[in-house]
Amino acid sequence: MEALQRWAAYHRSKYEGSVIAITGSNGKTVVKEWFAQLWDSQKNGKLFRSPRSYNSQLGVALSLLMIEGDERVAFIEAGISQPGEMERLRQMIRPNVGVLTNIGDAHLQNFSSTAELESEKMLLFADCPLLIKADCTIQDINSQNLDLVLSIYRKLGLHHKPQQEIESLAMRLEIKEGINNSTIINDSYINDLASLTIALDYQNRLPKQRRVLIFSELEGGDYAQAAAIIARNNLDLFVGIGEGVFENRALFPTQSYFYKTTGDFFNLFDNKLISDSTILLKGSRKFAFEKISAHLSAKSHTTFMEVDLEQMAENLNRHRALLAKDCRTMAMVKANSYGSGSVEVAAMLERQKVDYLAVAYTDEGVTLRNGGIKTPIVVLNADPASYDAMVEANLEPEIYSLSSLLSFISTTRRYGLSSYPVHIKLDTGMHRLGFLENEIGELHKIISNQSYIKVASIFSHLAAADDPAQDEFTEGQIAKFRTMASELPAALWHICNSAGIERFPQAHFDMVRLGIGLYKDAISLKTRIVQIKNIAKDETIGYGRWGVAHKGMRLAILPIGYADGLNRRLGRGVGKVNVNGALCPIVGNVCMDTVMVDVSKVDCIEGDEAVIFGNSPAVEQVAAWLDTISYEVLTSVSSRIKRVYIN
């Protein structure tokens, strides 16, 4: 650790931009992320910020090493848990600008008082020429955080976007499917008034269900204030756990249940009370709310897909930064958002204010509407048999042939509709769906002689935008698209997919479609070792006895198989699984529900995590082993694998 921190300090010494360091008890990540959301890159240049909550001795060092050197500002988050830690962080960061959020009771366990905690945190700013503090006279925590963000911009003379673009951030939240058709938001990290306000605000922004709060004893703070915050949010059900909240139960809503311990909750609570609800678990670690989360989760399968919604938002905004200011974005959420879960991903994209969502089939669009999604939705494989359902759900069809055009006009006529938005697909060389050049005249004639539909956009699809060897073909497609689209009524034009966004800026036109680029590095498939055994030399393993221990082997069994989406072709040593940082080969055939892995060279125990794909091996590497593409790997993950959403 010491060597890594010295390296980080040296790397920081070579950076010539401004370093903003933020610390405090609450709100560090929120202020940093809001600052980034308001950053105007066209006027200010490039910004770096610490990823997620990388604020520890290790996290700060890693953050500093990520600075590329051409950023105008680097915004670094610093956190401590005990005396003596801040001086080591100060020596690495050496900030030009200091930012201090409020000082409260969070993380106080190793300090004698809030005064000692504040004194330790202030060491970060010992040599800092400018210190900006939160205005603690502002009672509402969100208003206080926003005021602090705007103060930073004002005092540094930086440009920011309109503050309406800020989206509230939920700290350290997991979102996953719960029992009885419920959704669980797990914030079982800390429980104080500041983070309670933020978490409830996040719960309010999710698709509407009954809203339930399961709440532990406060880590400092006033129960009357907590009760007032909760009352303002008009919950359908409140559950309090812990001696402190139990003793103050008279302050809370009448529709409430109270338990002195987490064990009492498990023994006495009726799970039917949380049916069809969005459940916020807001508790501190000592109350073991992670056990409540596991208890209320819909699937107990040890294997899970981890979906990092924050990384997706970063991917979205990285691609947006490549576009002209008035260029729109359509985000692809077809195939259950590439296997990651459609409603949850779509809700994040809606909060990020994408202009359109796109699905493959009508039933996918209906699912999004039923989940509360309001953003315009385009159905790419629009089947005439589903046009009625499409109209009823206010979905917009791709029109790709004269017959589909006439059929949809007939549907809108039956419903008595006019100017219903449709999206015209042109075939410029992909030769899937779409109008050919010789059909453009008839297409224009039909569109011009009716009032039931209007053309919202005209688009095509690039066949090889990611292959430089085929750029001549791609440029020919773009030229053909210009010619064909010019013969049709005015509408939005779009042809670029993820690769096209990055490689063909001249073809961004009015809108782009972001698909696989949205999901890069945001999805991991993980499981845990359920058994380890020692196999003697020459023993065989698995069906068909294809696995052979050529010498003594230490074998780990993982609860994932081809029924979960682990391709059978990864067996017999083709694929590898990451166990504690080492890639371990799959032994023998992949079974329906299990797989065996050689962990002879790894220090591991039962219960340790195993990564099927994520940071290592990346999904692209798994695809290469299978001689396929990452899309197939992602969309093959079974629905019986629970999805866990990280914000």
Secondary structure as GFF3:
##gff-version 3
##sequence-region A 1 647
A	DSSP	alpha_helix	2	13	.	.	.	ID=ss1
A	DSSP	beta_strand	18	23	.	.	.	ID=ss2
A	DSSP	alpha_helix	28	38	.	.	.	ID=ss3
A	DSSP	alpha_helix	41	44	.	.	.	ID=ss4
A	DSSP	beta_strand	47	49	.	.	.	ID=ss5
A	DSSP	alpha_helix	57	65	.	.	.	ID=ss6
A	DSSP	beta_strand	73	77	.	.	.	ID=ss7
A	DSSP	alpha_helix	85	93	.	.	.	ID=ss8
A	DSSP	beta_strand	97	100	.	.	.	ID=ss9
A	DSSP	alpha_helix	114	122	.	.	.	ID=ss10
A	DSSP	three_ten_helix	123	125	.	.	.	ID=ss11
A	DSSP	beta_strand	130	133	.	.	.	ID=ss12
A	DSSP	alpha_helix	141	156	.	.	.	ID=ss13
A	DSSP	three_ten_helix	163	165	.	.	.	ID=ss14
A	DSSP	beta_strand	174	178	.	.	.	ID=ss15
A	DSSP	beta_strand	182	187	.	.	.	ID=ss16
A	DSSP	alpha_helix	193	205	.	.	.	ID=ss17
A	DSSP	beta_strand	210	216	.	.	.	ID=ss18
A	DSSP	alpha_helix	223	232	.	.	.	ID=ss19
A	DSSP	beta_strand	237	241	.	.	.	ID=ss20
A	DSSP	alpha_helix	243	247	.	.	.	ID=ss21
A	DSSP	three_ten_helix	249	251	.	.	.	ID=ss22
A	DSSP	beta_strand	256	259	.	.	.	ID=ss23
A	DSSP	alpha_helix	262	268	.	.	.	ID=ss24
A	DSSP	three_ten_helix	271	274	.	.	.	ID=ss25
A	DSSP	beta_strand	277	282	.	.	.	ID=ss26
A	DSSP	three_ten_helix	285	287	.	.	.	ID=ss27
A	DSSP	alpha_helix	289	296	.	.	.	ID=ss28
A	DSSP	beta_strand	304	308	.	.	.	ID=ss29
A	DSSP	alpha_helix	309	320	.	.	.	ID=ss30
A	DSSP	beta_strand	328	332	.	.	.	ID=ss31
A	DSSP	alpha_helix	334	338	.	.	.	ID=ss32
A	DSSP	alpha_helix	342	351	.	.	.	ID=ss33
A	DSSP	beta_strand	356	359	.	.	.	ID=ss34
A	DSSP	alpha_helix	362	370	.	.	.	ID=ss35
A	DSSP	beta_strand	377	379	.	.	.	ID=ss36
A	DSSP	three_ten_helix	384	386	.	.	.	ID=ss37
A	DSSP	alpha_helix	387	392	.	.	.	ID=ss38
A	DSSP	beta_strand	396	399	.	.	.	ID=ss39
A	DSSP	alpha_helix	402	414	.	.	.	ID=ss40
A	DSSP	beta_strand	420	425	.	.	.	ID=ss41
A	DSSP	three_ten_helix	437	439	.	.	.	ID=ss42
A	DSSP	alpha_helix	440	448	.	.	.	ID=ss43
A	DSSP	beta_strand	453	459	.	.	.	ID=ss44
A	DSSP	three_ten_helix	468	470	.	.	.	ID=ss45
A	DSSP	alpha_helix	471	486	.	.	.	ID=ss46
A	DSSP	beta_strand	492	494	.	.	.	ID=ss47
A	DSSP	alpha_helix	498	503	.	.	.	ID=ss48
A	DSSP	three_ten_helix	505	507	.	.	.	ID=ss49
A	DSSP	beta_strand	511	514	.	.	.	ID=ss50
A	DSSP	alpha_helix	516	519	.	.	.	ID=ss51
A	DSSP	beta_strand	523	528	.	.	.	ID=ss52
A	DSSP	beta_strand	531	535	.	.	.	ID=ss53
A	DSSP	beta_strand	540	541	.	.	.	ID=ss54
A	DSSP	three_ten_helix	543	545	.	.	.	ID=ss55
A	DSSP	beta_strand	547	548	.	.	.	ID=ss56
A	DSSP	beta_strand	553	558	.	.	.	ID=ss57
A	DSSP	three_ten_helix	562	564	.	.	.	ID=ss58
A	DSSP	three_ten_helix	568	570	.	.	.	ID=ss59
A	DSSP	beta_strand	576	579	.	.	.	ID=ss60
A	DSSP	beta_strand	582	587	.	.	.	ID=ss61
A	DSSP	beta_strand	595	598	.	.	.	ID=ss62
A	DSSP	beta_strand	609	613	.	.	.	ID=ss63
A	DSSP	alpha_helix	619	626	.	.	.	ID=ss64
A	DSSP	alpha_helix	630	635	.	.	.	ID=ss65
A	DSSP	beta_strand	642	646	.	.	.	ID=ss66
###
